């Protein structure tokens, strides 16, 4: 009976070892699944981050191009302004009528415009279009 008992004990230990091994392998598989899911999530996060970085780099390049274009435009406007100022100075030196006009005082109406709050909206558009301002109480520009 001792051999049978020894065999039963050996079988029980083998079954217990197999069960323990099965539990260990199951735990490893669960851990592997968790790690794989984490890796997939992190990979997606890195992909989104890389896409965001690429988008920001593209925007930076576009902004740099727009800034360069604005600077070229500003330089062109500055050159035009300098040319017009030079032309006015030349006219003032060469023409007595222009010199008298440029040296004269601004009319009172123009002074009031400069002293009033900034023009906005339709009034500003009318001024730029050359329609001028109507007199108070007239209702509309003539």
C-alpha positions as a Python dict, from the first residue, in 0.01 Angstrom:
ca = {
    (1, 'X'): (0, 0, 0),
    (2, 'X'): (284, 231, 53),
    (3, 'X'): (372, 213, -316),
    (4, 'X'): (12, 295, -406),
    (5, 'X'): (8, 581, -156),
    (6, 'X'): (340, 705, -290),
    (7, 'X'): (203, 690, -645),
    (8, 'X'): (-114, 873, -541),
    (9, 'X'): (92, 1138, -370),
    (10, 'X'): (313, 1166, -679),
    (11, 'X'): (6, 1195, -905),
    (12, 'X'): (-148, 1455, -673),
    (13, 'X'): (177, 1653, -672),
    (14, 'X'): (202, 1625, -1052),
    (15, 'X'): (-161, 1741, -1088),
    (16, 'X'): (-98, 2025, -844),
    (17, 'X'): (218, 2121, -1037),
    (18, 'X'): (26, 2106, -1369),
    (19, 'X'): (-252, 2317, -1223),
    (20, 'X'): (3, 2568, -1091),
    (21, 'X'): (178, 2575, -1429),
    (22, 'X'): (-156, 2626, -1604),
    (23, 'X'): (-238, 2915, -1364),
    (24, 'X'): (107, 3067, -1424),
    (25, 'X'): (72, 3043, -1804),
    (26, 'X'): (-280, 3192, -1785),
    (27, 'X'): (-150, 3482, -1578),
    (28, 'X'): (135, 3536, -1825),
    (29, 'X'): (-109, 3534, -2117),
    (30, 'X'): (-332, 3788, -1942),
    (31, 'X'): (-30, 4006, -1869),
    (32, 'X'): (85, 3971, -2231),
    (33, 'X'): (-260, 4078, -2354),
    (34, 'X'): (-253, 4381, -2122),
    (35, 'X'): (97, 4477, -2235),
    (36, 'X'): (1, 4436, -2602),
    (37, 'X'): (-307, 4656, -2553),
    (38, 'X'): (-95, 4917, -2377),
    (39, 'X'): (162, 4903, -2658),
    (40, 'X'): (-114, 4944, -2920),
    (41, 'X'): (-260, 5242, -2733),
    (42, 'X'): (83, 5401, -2695),
    (43, 'X'): (154, 5342, -3064),
    (44, 'X'): (-170, 5521, -3154),
    (45, 'X'): (-81, 5804, -2917),
    (46, 'X'): (262, 5840, -3076),
    (47, 'X'): (98, 5839, -3421),
    (48, 'X'): (-140, 6118, -3321),
    (49, 'X'): (149, 6312, -3165),
    (50, 'X'): (356, 6274, -3481),
    (51, 'X'): (61, 6388, -3694),
    (52, 'X'): (15, 6692, -3469),
    (53, 'X'): (384, 6775, -3493),
    (54, 'X'): (374, 6743, -3871),
    (55, 'X'): (66, 6968, -3884),
    (56, 'X'): (231, 7228, -3662),
    (57, 'X'): (546, 7219, -3875),
    (58, 'X'): (337, 7270, -4189),
    (59, 'X'): (154, 7560, -4027),
    (60, 'X'): (488, 7709, -3923),
    (61, 'X'): (617, 7683, -4281),
    (62, 'X'): (294, 7837, -4415),
    (63, 'X'): (312, 8116, -4157),
    (64, 'X'): (675, 8181, -4247),
    (65, 'X'): (581, 8208, -4615),
    (66, 'X'): (291, 8440, -4532),
    (67, 'X'): (518, 8650, -4310),
    (68, 'X'): (774, 8676, -4589),
    (69, 'X'): (498, 8783, -4830),
    (70, 'X'): (373, 9042, -4580),
    (71, 'X'): (726, 9172, -4535),
    (72, 'X'): (767, 9204, -4914),
    (73, 'X'): (434, 9388, -4929),
    (74, 'X'): (536, 9614, -4640),
    (75, 'X'): (865, 9693, -4810),
    (76, 'X'): (678, 9774, -5133),
    (77, 'X'): (439, 10004, -4948),
    (78, 'X'): (731, 10168, -4765),
    (79, 'X'): (908, 10220, -5099),
    (80, 'X'): (591, 10370, -5251),
    (81, 'X'): (547, 10598, -4950),
    (82, 'X'): (908, 10712, -4972),
    (83, 'X'): (868, 10777, -5345),
    (84, 'X'): (549, 10979, -5286),
    (85, 'X'): (713, 11177, -5007),
    (86, 'X'): (1009, 11246, -5233),
    (87, 'X'): (775, 11346, -5516),
    (88, 'X'): (587, 11583, -5282),
    (89, 'X'): (913, 11735, -5162),
    (90, 'X'): (1024, 11779, -5523),
    (91, 'X'): (691, 11943, -5610),
    (92, 'X'): (718, 12172, -5308),
    (93, 'X'): (1067, 12279, -5415),
    (94, 'X'): (973, 12331, -5779),
    (95, 'X'): (619, 12471, -5763),
    (96, 'X'): (521, 12778, -5564),
    (97, 'X'): (150, 12688, -5563),
    (98, 'X'): (217, 12340, -5417),
    (99, 'X'): (456, 12489, -5162),
    (100, 'X'): (192, 12740, -5048),
    (101, 'X'): (-74, 12467, -5026),
    (102, 'X'): (156, 12232, -4828),
    (103, 'X'): (267, 12507, -4590),
    (104, 'X'): (-90, 12631, -4530),
    (105, 'X'): (-307, 12544, -4234),
    (106, 'X'): (-560, 12265, -4252),
    (107, 'X'): (-920, 12375, -4301),
    (108, 'X'): (-1138, 12372, -3987),
    (109, 'X'): (-1353, 12087, -4122),
    (110, 'X'): (-1045, 11867, -4167),
    (111, 'X'): (-921, 11955, -3819),
    (112, 'X'): (-1258, 11850, -3673),
    (113, 'X'): (-1237, 11517, -3858),
    (114, 'X'): (-896, 11447, -3710),
    (115, 'X'): (-1019, 11545, -3364),
    (116, 'X'): (-1332, 11324, -3380),
    (117, 'X'): (-1339, 10955, -3279),
    (118, 'X'): (-1218, 10705, -3535),
    (119, 'X'): (-1451, 10661, -3830),
    (120, 'X'): (-1599, 10315, -3862),
    (121, 'X'): (-1845, 10113, -4065),
    (122, 'X'): (-2044, 10272, -4346),
    (123, 'X'): (-1924, 10625, -4271),
    (124, 'X'): (-1563, 10515, -4313),
    (125, 'X'): (-1652, 10333, -4636),
    (126, 'X'): (-1831, 10643, -4766),
    (127, 'X'): (-1526, 10854, -4688),
    (128, 'X'): (-1297, 10613, -4870),
    (129, 'X'): (-1536, 10599, -5164),
    (130, 'X'): (-1518, 10978, -5193),
    (131, 'X'): (-1882, 11038, -5095),
    (132, 'X'): (-1787, 11250, -4796),
    (133, 'X'): (-1999, 11320, -4490),
    (134, 'X'): (-2342, 11481, -4499),
    (135, 'X'): (-2421, 11786, -4293),
    (136, 'X'): (-2589, 11724, -3961),
    (137, 'X'): (-2962, 11677, -4010),
    (138, 'X'): (-2943, 11615, -4389),
    (139, 'X'): (-3018, 11246, -4343),
    (140, 'X'): (-2786, 11103, -4609),
    (141, 'X'): (-2471, 11182, -4805),
    (142, 'X'): (-2536, 11380, -5125),
}
